[in-house]
């Protein structure tokens, strides 16, 4: 039996599959940061309804060690570009990843949830209270990272949390 996700609504530009995987991985790991603006345009179209109702755009954060290693947070690049395109304020530092987690690519659903449990917190308590948050990430796979971020945003008083990603793994393909 499938359980209801903790977010209100979710949209993605495309399915994460063999055809899209190279686009996402080059953006994520190969310094293709110039792709953020065209990808954000695609996301703005796919998530137009979510953007018009959002009060604030918040990206899924990277831990500082991963950020130093990668040099950029792809979710923050997408969030900032979406903010410029839509006029909705992007707050790239609203959420903090306070615990370094192992890469989730090789983990199953239960291990992913365990891996990210307690890994996030608000930078400033009450900063999203009463607001509609649009949470941004590059790929929605098992949902563990998104679910943990949503839990923290709701605990801070977010009125609603919608999710917009570049890609989404189709159920049963993860």
N, C-alpha and C positions, 0 to 999 in steps of 0.2 A: 504494500500500500504506500502510495506517495504522500508525503506530508506537504502541507502548504508552506511555501517559502516565506521567510520573515519580511521580505520587501513587498512593496505594494504592486509595482509593475516593473517589467524588464523588457528591454529591446536590445537587439544586436543588428549590426549591419549585415553580417553573413555567418554562415555555419563554419565552424572550425573543422576543416577536413583537409584532405591531401591537396586540394586546389588552393586553399587559402593559407595553409600552414607556413609556407615560405614567406608570404607577405608579412605575417605577424612576427615570425622569428627574426627576420631581417630588421624590422622596426625595433624589436625588443633587445636584440643582442648584437646587431651589426652596425650600430651608429647611423641608421637611416632616419635620423631625427627630422629631416625635411619632409618626411611623409606625414608628420603630425597634422599639418593644416589640411591636406586633402582628405586624410582619414577623418578628421573632425567634421569636414563638410558632409561626408557620408553619414557620420553619426548624427549630425544635426537633422538630416533628412529622415533617418530611421527613427529618431527620437524626438521629432518635432513636437508632438503632443506633450511629452515629458518636459521638454525645455520650456515651453510656454507656461507651464504651471510651476516650474522650479523657482525657489527663492535663492538657492545657492548650489554651486557645483563643487563637489568634493571628490578628489581622486583617492584611490587606494594607495597608501604610502608604501615606500620601500624602507627597510631598516637602513640606518646610516652606513653600515658596513657594505651592504649591497649597493647602495647609492654611490659610495666611493669607488667600488669595483666597476660598476656599469657607467657611472658619470652622469646619468640622467634617469629620471623616473618616467617611463613611457605613459603611464596613466596621468601624471601631472601635465605632461606635454599636451595630451589630448584634452584634458580639462581646461587648461589655459586657452588653447585654441578655440574650444567650444564657447568659453566665456567671451572671448573677443568677437566671435561670430554672432552670438545670440544676445549679448548684453547682460546675461545673467552672471553675477559675480562668481568667479572661481576662487576657492580658498584652498590652495594646494597644501597648506600646513594645518588644516583643521584636525585631521587625524594623524596620530603618530604611531609608528610601528615600534613598540618599546622592547620587543624581544626578537632577537635574530632567530629566524626559522630556517630549516633546511629547505632546499628547492623541492617543490611539490610534484614535479613532473613524473617522478617514479613512484609516487605514493597512491594508495587506494583511497576511497572516500573516507573511511573511518580514520585512517592515518592522517589524512589532510585536516580533518576537523580537529584532531588531537594536536597536530602540529601548530595550528594557528590560534588555539584556545588561549585567551589572555594576551595575545600578541599586540593588540591595539588599544589605544586610549585617546581621549580628546586632548588636544593641546590646551584648550581653554574651556573649562566646564561652562555649560550653558550657552555656548556659541551657536548651537543650532536649535535651541529650544523654540518650539512653536513654528519652525520653518520647514518647508518642503525641500528635502535634499535630493539632488541628483548625484548618485554615486557612480564614478567612472572607473572602468578598468579596461585592459586590452582584451582579455579573454575570460569568459565565464566557463569554467570547466565543471568541477564537482559542486561548486557553490560555497565551499568551506570558507574561503577568504571573504567573499562578499557577505556571507551570513554573519561572520564575526564582526565585520565592520558595521553592518546594519544593527547588530545587537548593541554595539557601543553608541551609535548615533541615536538609537531609540532611547537608551538609558540616559542620554543627555537631553532628551525631550523633543527630538525631531517629530514634527507633526506627521510626516510621511517620508518614506525613503523609496525612491525609484532607482533603477539600475540601468545604465546604458554602457554597452561594451561594443568593441569593434567586432568581436567574434564570440560565438557561443558553441560549445560542444553539444551536439544533439544527444539527448538521453539515450543511453545504451551504447554510446561510442566512447565513453570515458573509461 
